[in-house]
Structure formats: C-alpha cells, structure tokens
C-alpha cells in the first residue's frame, strides 16, 4: 500500500522537521503501513534522511493504532456495562 501525499496532515518527525501523515487511516491500514516501513528500514542501503522520514511516519502510525485500540477498549467497556445494566433490570 503506497500512501498518496495529497490527503496528508503534517506531523513532527524525530528530527524536528515535519512529515506528512495520512488524515484518516483505520487500524488495519496503519498496521499494514507500519509493516511496510519496517521492511524498508531493514534495507541496509536506506539513506539516513529517508530512514528518519520513515521513523517519523511510523511514530505517527503507532499513535493512530494506540488511539484506535483505546477507542475499541472503551467501546467494549460501554457494551459490557450496558449488558450488565440490562441483566440487572431483568
């Protein structure tokens, strides 16, 4: 999956420069891109500047994944609480 730079937001990368990040990626897309970045960073011939850009992108994608997981946890907790309340009523 190659991401287009047209639909991206700016994000600060590790070097302090800004790198563009996707506006709306779901968990699976973010995870897939992280896998691609991991493979690319294993390339011994990757220039340092490119490695830094990929690292900055990876940090942003990890943040997206963490937020999606936290949202999923909250949704599960809400569903479980509603289920308990409904069980108490019956």
N, C-alpha and C positions, 0 to 999 in steps of 0.2 A: 504494500500500500504506500503510494507516494502522495504526500500531502501537498496541496496547492497553497502557494503563499498568498493568494488573493483573499482568503477567508480567515486571516490570522490576526491575533492580537499580539501586542508587544509584551515581552516578558524579559526581566533582567536575567542574564546568564551569569555563570560563575565568575567570569572575568569582569563583570560590571557593565558590559555592553548589553544592548537589548537584542533579543532574538524574538522572532515572531512565533506565536503559539496558536494552534487551532482554536477557534471560537467555541465550537460545540462538538466535542468528541464524546462518545459514550465509553463505558468502561472497556469493552472489548476492542474498540478501535485504539484506545490509548495503550492497552496492553500489547496489541499487535505492533504498534509503532515502537514501543519500548523494546520488543524483541528484535525488530529491525535495527534499532540503534545499537543494541548490544552486539549484534553480529558485525555491524560496521566498525564498532570500536575495537573489535578483536583483530581488525586488519592492521598488521604491523606497519604498513606504508601510509596510514592515515595521517595527513598533515595535522600539526598541533592545533591550528586555528579551527580546522573542521572538527577535530575531537572536542574542542571547547564548545563549539556551537551545538554539537550533538549532546554533550553533557548538559548544557543549559536546557535544551529541549526535553531531555529525559527527566530533569528535576521538575519541570512543569507538568509533564505527563504523570509522574508519580503523584504529584499533588492532586491532579484530576482524579486519579484512581482512588486515592485516600478519601477524597470528598464523596465520590460515588459509593464507596464501601460504607462510609459513615451514614450517608443517606439511606442506604439499604438496611443498615442496622436499626436506624430509627424507625423505618417503615415496619420492620419485623416486630420491634418492641410495641409499636402502636397497635398492630394487628393482634398480637398476643394479649395486650391489655384489654382491647375491645372484646376479645374472645372470653377472657376471664370475667369481665363485667356481664356479658351475656349469659355465661354459665351461672353466675350468682343470681341473676334475675329469674332463671328457670327452676 
